[in-house]
Amino acid sequence: MKIVTDMIWFRTSTEKQSLNWLGHVERMAEDNIVQRIKRWKPMCKRPIGRPKTRWEDDVLEDIKNMNARNWKKAAQNRDIWKQVVEQVRTSYRF
């Protein structure tokens, strides 16, 4: 049981950190280098097969699983975003 609890704690703590960073990035100015890198699309050809998952894809999947609506607007307000991130931590409690 301890291993399962530790795994769940690790998953929720990494999700929380990812969501914290996402909120931080969303509040940055549009001309910030981090925002530019986030929007960047490579021009080269991709290898054959399924495309690799990006960090943003994983975080957006977590938001989708949380049923968080209007998350971009919520991320602009730090206090509201903290409440959204706190939902991740409390949703996996036993």
PLY file of the C-alpha trace (Angstrom):
ply
format ascii 1.0
element vertex 94
property float x
property float y
property float z
element edge 93
property int vertex1
property int vertex2
end_header
0.00 0.00 0.00
2.89 2.38 0.76
4.31 1.98 -2.76
0.94 2.85 -4.30
0.57 5.85 -2.00
4.09 7.04 -2.84
3.39 6.65 -6.57
0.17 8.66 -6.27
1.97 11.33 -4.24
4.71 11.55 -6.89
2.17 11.83 -9.70
0.15 14.54 -7.96
3.25 16.52 -6.98
4.58 16.49 -10.55
1.14 17.45 -11.91
0.98 20.29 -9.41
4.44 21.54 -10.40
3.55 21.33 -14.09
0.33 23.26 -13.56
2.16 25.87 -11.47
4.65 26.36 -14.30
1.87 26.52 -16.90
0.16 29.29 -14.95
3.46 31.15 -14.66
4.07 30.88 -18.41
0.53 31.98 -19.27
0.97 35.14 -17.18
4.18 36.09 -19.04
4.20 38.77 -21.71
3.61 37.61 -25.30
7.06 38.75 -26.42
8.83 36.79 -23.65
11.27 34.16 -24.93
9.44 31.40 -23.03
6.17 32.29 -24.74
7.91 32.33 -28.11
9.43 28.90 -27.50
6.05 27.55 -26.39
4.43 28.69 -29.64
7.34 27.60 -31.86
6.60 24.95 -34.46
9.59 23.20 -36.08
9.80 23.40 -39.86
11.69 20.13 -40.38
10.15 16.79 -41.33
9.13 14.48 -38.53
10.18 10.85 -38.44
7.67 8.16 -39.39
5.40 7.03 -36.59
3.43 8.65 -33.84
4.66 12.13 -32.90
6.34 12.46 -29.52
4.22 13.91 -26.76
5.13 17.45 -25.79
5.13 18.73 -22.21
2.23 21.01 -23.02
0.19 18.07 -24.35
0.61 16.23 -21.04
-0.38 19.26 -18.98
-3.40 19.99 -21.18
-4.48 16.36 -20.77
-4.32 16.81 -16.98
-6.46 19.94 -17.27
-8.92 18.06 -19.46
-9.15 15.26 -16.87
-9.86 17.87 -14.18
-12.71 19.35 -16.27
-11.17 22.79 -15.80
-12.97 25.23 -18.07
-11.57 28.63 -19.05
-8.18 27.65 -17.66
-6.34 30.35 -19.63
-8.46 33.05 -18.02
-8.02 31.44 -14.60
-4.24 31.29 -15.08
-4.14 35.09 -15.49
-5.29 35.49 -11.88
-2.71 33.95 -9.55
-5.13 33.38 -6.64
-7.70 31.61 -8.80
-4.98 29.53 -10.46
-3.72 28.38 -7.04
-7.21 27.07 -6.32
-7.22 25.16 -9.62
-3.81 23.65 -8.86
-4.95 22.72 -5.34
-7.74 20.63 -6.92
-5.05 18.34 -8.30
-3.60 17.69 -4.87
-6.96 17.08 -3.19
-8.43 14.97 -5.98
-6.11 12.02 -5.21
-6.44 11.92 -1.42
-7.59 8.71 0.21
0 1
1 2
2 3
3 4
4 5
5 6
6 7
7 8
8 9
9 10
10 11
11 12
12 13
13 14
14 15
15 16
16 17
17 18
18 19
19 20
20 21
21 22
22 23
23 24
24 25
25 26
26 27
27 28
28 29
29 30
30 31
31 32
32 33
33 34
34 35
35 36
36 37
37 38
38 39
39 40
40 41
41 42
42 43
43 44
44 45
45 46
46 47
47 48
48 49
49 50
50 51
51 52
52 53
53 54
54 55
55 56
56 57
57 58
58 59
59 60
60 61
61 62
62 63
63 64
64 65
65 66
66 67
67 68
68 69
69 70
70 71
71 72
72 73
73 74
74 75
75 76
76 77
77 78
78 79
79 80
80 81
81 82
82 83
83 84
84 85
85 86
86 87
87 88
88 89
89 90
90 91
91 92
92 93
